[in-house]
Amino acid sequence: MTLRLAPISGDRFPAWVARSIAEYAADLVTTGVAAEDAHRKAAESMEEEFPDASPSDENAVFDLVADDGAIVGYLWVGEDHSDDPSAWWVWDVVVDADRRGQGHGRAAMQLAEDYARSHGALTLGLSVFTFNTAARALYESLGYETTGSDAASIKMSKRL
């Protein structure tokens, strides 16, 4: 099983934004944030990250494409918000529910590392919700270490 990254096209980008907002808001609700506040926060986050309503090399969004050509999820990876251009972040990675357990998450993270490294990254960080124990176990198995946490999320990082 191999996976490849395909940049999200301009015509698919608005649908991806809507999906990402909905998924992030749902996760925030799971952590106890009120639904209205969660949706507002998720929408504001997207507007801030994509002010031109399109991805870039430094803030890239990809479809995860399996061997059979099926899109099995997406990856959003880019520079983090520090002043260090060698520090990159996995902003979101999602494997569709019906395609989980097939190694796509691991492959997606390895592709994220390769992409970040090719753009000068020396570290790759991420944040995982505390309730997402399967994702946390995956990240730990890939060498990510906890760098901080709060009640809702755990920050992790890996030297590339």
C-alpha positions in Angstrom: 0.0 0.0 0.0 1.4 3.4 -1.0 -0.1 6.8 -0.7 0.6 9.9 -2.6 -0.1 13.6 -2.0 -2.1 15.5 -4.6 -2.5 19.3 -4.1 -6.1 20.2 -3.5 -7.3 22.0 -6.6 -8.8 25.5 -6.5 -12.3 24.2 -7.3 -12.1 21.6 -4.5 -10.6 24.0 -1.9 -13.9 25.6 -0.8 -15.4 22.2 -0.1 -12.3 21.2 1.8 -12.5 24.4 3.9 -16.1 23.7 4.8 -15.3 20.1 5.7 -12.3 21.2 7.8 -14.3 23.8 9.7 -17.1 21.2 10.4 -14.6 18.6 11.6 -12.6 21.0 13.8 -15.8 22.5 15.3 -17.1 18.9 16.1 -13.8 18.1 17.8 -14.0 21.4 19.8 -17.5 20.4 20.9 -16.2 17.0 22.1 -13.8 18.9 24.3 -16.7 20.9 25.9 -16.8 24.1 23.8 -20.3 25.3 23.0 -21.4 24.4 19.4 -21.8 28.1 18.3 -18.5 29.1 19.8 -16.7 26.0 18.2 -18.0 26.8 14.8 -17.1 30.5 15.0 -13.6 29.6 16.3 -13.1 27.1 13.5 -14.2 29.5 10.8 -12.1 32.3 12.1 -9.1 30.0 12.2 -9.5 29.1 8.5 -10.0 32.8 7.5 -6.7 33.6 9.3 -4.7 30.8 7.8 -6.0 31.2 4.3 -6.6 35.0 3.8 -6.4 34.6 0.0 -8.7 31.6 0.1 -6.1 29.3 -1.4 -3.2 27.2 -0.2 0.5 27.9 -0.8 3.8 26.0 -0.7 4.2 27.2 2.9 0.6 26.3 3.9 -0.2 23.3 1.7 -3.3 21.2 1.5 -3.3 17.8 -0.1 -5.7 15.0 -0.9 -4.3 11.6 0.2 -4.6 9.4 -2.8 -4.4 5.6 -2.5 -3.0 3.1 -5.0 -6.5 2.6 -6.5 -6.8 6.4 -7.1 -9.3 6.9 -4.3 -9.0 9.9 -2.2 -8.8 8.6 1.4 -8.4 11.8 3.3 -6.4 15.0 3.4 -3.3 16.6 4.9 -2.7 20.2 5.8 1.0 21.0 6.5 2.9 24.2 6.6 5.2 26.6 8.5 4.3 27.0 12.2 3.6 30.4 13.7 7.1 30.9 15.2 9.9 33.0 13.7 11.8 29.8 12.9 11.5 28.9 9.2 12.8 25.4 9.9 9.8 24.7 12.3 6.8 23.2 10.4 3.5 22.0 11.6 0.9 19.4 10.7 -2.2 21.5 11.0 -4.6 18.7 10.2 -4.5 15.2 8.9 -7.6 13.1 8.4 -8.1 9.6 7.0 -11.7 8.9 6.1 -13.4 6.6 8.6 -13.9 3.8 6.1 -10.2 3.8 5.2 -8.7 3.8 8.7 -6.7 0.9 10.0 -5.0 0.3 6.6 -1.8 2.3 7.2 -2.9 5.5 5.6 -2.3 7.6 8.7 1.2 6.4 9.0 1.9 6.9 5.3 0.3 10.4 5.5 2.6 11.4 8.3 5.7 10.1 6.5 4.6 12.2 3.5 4.1 15.2 5.7 7.6 14.8 7.0 9.1 14.4 3.5 7.2 17.5 2.3 8.3 19.6 5.3 11.9 18.4 5.0 11.9 19.3 1.3 10.9 22.9 2.3 13.7 23.3 4.8 12.0 22.0 7.9 14.2 20.6 10.7 11.2 19.9 13.1 7.6 19.0 12.6 5.0 19.6 15.3 1.4 18.9 15.7 -1.4 19.1 18.2 -3.7 16.2 19.0 -6.9 16.3 21.0 -6.6 14.4 24.3 -9.6 12.2 23.4 -7.8 11.0 20.2 -5.8 8.2 21.7 -5.3 6.3 18.5 -3.7 9.3 16.7 -1.5 10.0 19.7 -0.3 6.4 19.7 0.5 6.6 16.0 2.5 9.9 16.5 4.4 8.3 19.4 5.2 5.3 17.3 6.6 7.6 14.6 9.0 9.3 17.1 6.9 12.4 18.1 7.5 13.5 21.7 5.1 15.5 23.9 6.2 19.1 24.3 3.2 20.5 26.1 -0.4 19.9 26.9 -3.6 21.4 28.3 -7.0 19.8 29.2 -8.0 19.5 25.6 -4.9 18.9 23.5 -1.3 17.6 23.5 1.4 19.3 21.5 4.0 17.0 20.0 7.2 17.4 17.9 9.8 15.5 16.1 13.2 16.4 14.8 13.4 15.5 11.1 
